[in-house]
Amino acid sequence: MSEASISTGIAQRYATAVFELAKEDKNLAAVEKDLDALSDALAESTDLVAMIASPVYSRADQAKAVTSLAAKMGLSTAIAGALGVMAEKRRLFILPQFISGLRAAIAEDKGEVTADVTAAKAMTKAQQDKLAKALKTSVGKDVKINLAVDESLIGGLVVKVGSKMIDSSIRSRLNALQNSMKEVG
């Protein structure tokens, strides 16, 4: 068994526990906001990423750091408690997988699916809404867009919904053309 699958399994257990607690307390909306805040914090703070991944920090230091972080960010008790337990057990390194697992559970509960969309340039809110509406007719569920920008696509989109992937990028079309030209010549 790989290290990644072990980490994902651990993260999934934490995510399931927090999801069940939040659902029981009718607190899913607050937990969802907390996940957005935590994701933003991880994206913006290299110190936070280093702290959760580094074995140099003691359990006590990690616990103190996440407790003060949770208080400063105003995180719900379910998320703050989970962070505290992860720090105690030296499992803060699973935080990114925990966030994605908990998001998936909340989305499933709401009847949503998440589409990972990579675009050549940033999309406006209106474009994202139009894409979500088009994907909803295809998938049959509400679609939440998770947008990333990759200018190397030149133009177009790469959309992943579950196990399906639609690549309409100019880069992939150029690669296909290049491959077909090799076959001819």
N, C-alpha and C positions, 0 to 999 in steps of 0.2 A: 504494500500500500504506500502511495507517495505521501510526502509531507504535506503537499497542497490539499489532498483529499482529506487528510486527518484534520488539518486546520479548518477546512470547509465544514466537516462534520461537527467539530466543536462549536464553530460559529453558528451553525444551524440549530444546535441544541439551545444555545443562549437566545437566539432570535425567536425560536418557538416559545420559550418560557416567557420572554418579555411580551410577545404578541398575545399570548393567552392571558397574562396579567392585565395588559392594557385593554383587551377586549372585555374582560370581566368587569373592569372599572369604567368601561365606556370612555376610554381615554385615547383611542387610536389616533384621533386628529392631532392631539398634542405630541404624541410619540412621532408621528409623521413629520411634524415641524422640527422636532429635535433631531431627526435623522438628516434633514436638510441642513440644519445648523452644524451638525457634526461633520457632514461631508464638506461643507464650506471651510470649516476649521482645518480639516485634514488637507484640503487643497491649498490653503493659504499659509499654513504654518509648517515650515520644515522642522522646527523645534518639536512640535507635537508628533510629527511622523517619526522623528528620531527617538523621542521618548518612548513611544509605544513599541518600537522595534528593537531598541537596544537592551541587551542584557546587563549593561553597566549599571542601570538604575535599580535600586533595591525595591522590594515590594512596597515598603513603607513610603518611599519617595514617589513611586508611581501612584499609589493610592491617594497620597496627599495632593498630588498634581491633578488627578482626575476629579477628586472631590471638589477642589477649588474651581476647576474648570467648569464642572457641572453647575456649581452655585453661581458662578459669574455669568454663564450662558443662560441660566434659568431653566435648566433641563428638568423634565418630569421625573418624579421619584422612580418610575420604572427604569428609565434609561440611566439615571444617576446610580441607582442600585446595581444595575448590570455592570456599569463601568467599574464600580467599587469591587464587585466580586471578581471581575476579570483581572483587575490589578492585584487583588489578594492571591489569585491563583496563577499569576504571571502569564496571563493570556490576553493582554491588551493588543498583541500583535495581530489578533484575528479581527480587530475592529472594522476594517474595510469589508471583510466577508460577512460580518455580523450585520452591518448596515444594509448590504445588498440583500441578505437573507430576510431581514425584517421588512424591508421595502417590498420584497416579493410576496411575503405573507399578507401584508396589508393590502397590496394591489389585488391579490387573489380574493381576499375577503370582500373587496369593493367591486369585484367583477371586472377588474382592469387587467390589461397586459401592458408591459413596458416595451417600447420599441427603441432599440439603440440605433440612432440615426447619426451617420457621419456625413457631413456636408462639406463642399469645397469652400463655402463661406458661411458666415453666421446667417441664420434664418430669423426673420421677424416673427413676432408672436402670431400675426395673421397667417403667415406661411406655415408655421407649426400647427396651428389649429386646423388649417385646410388639410394638411398631411394626416393629422390625427383622425379627421373625419373620413378621409379616403381609406385609411387603414381600418377604421371601425367597420366600414361596409365589407371589407375583405375578411377581417378576423371575426367579426360578430360580437366583439366586446369593446368597451371603452379603452382607448389607447393613450398611455402617457408617454410623451416623447422625452427621451434622454439624449440630448444633442451634444455632439462633439464636432469640432471643425478640423479638417485636414486639407490644407491647400494643395497638397500633392495630387488630390483627386482631379484637379483642373476644373471640373464642373460636375454637376449631377449629385447623386446621393447613393449611399450604401445604407440599406435599412435591414435590421435584424429584428425579427419578432419571433421569440422562442427559437425553434430550430430552423426557421426559414430565413433565407437571406436574399435580398433583391439588390443587385449591384448595377446601378444605372449611371455609374461614373464614367466620365470621358477617359480617364486613365485606363479602366478595364476594357473599354471599347478599343482604345489604341493598342493595348496589349493583344487583344483578340485579332485585330487587323494585322499586327506585326507577325503573329503566329501563323495566320493564314497565308501571309506573303512568303514566309519561310517554306511552307508546304508547297507552294506553287513553284518557287525558284529553286 
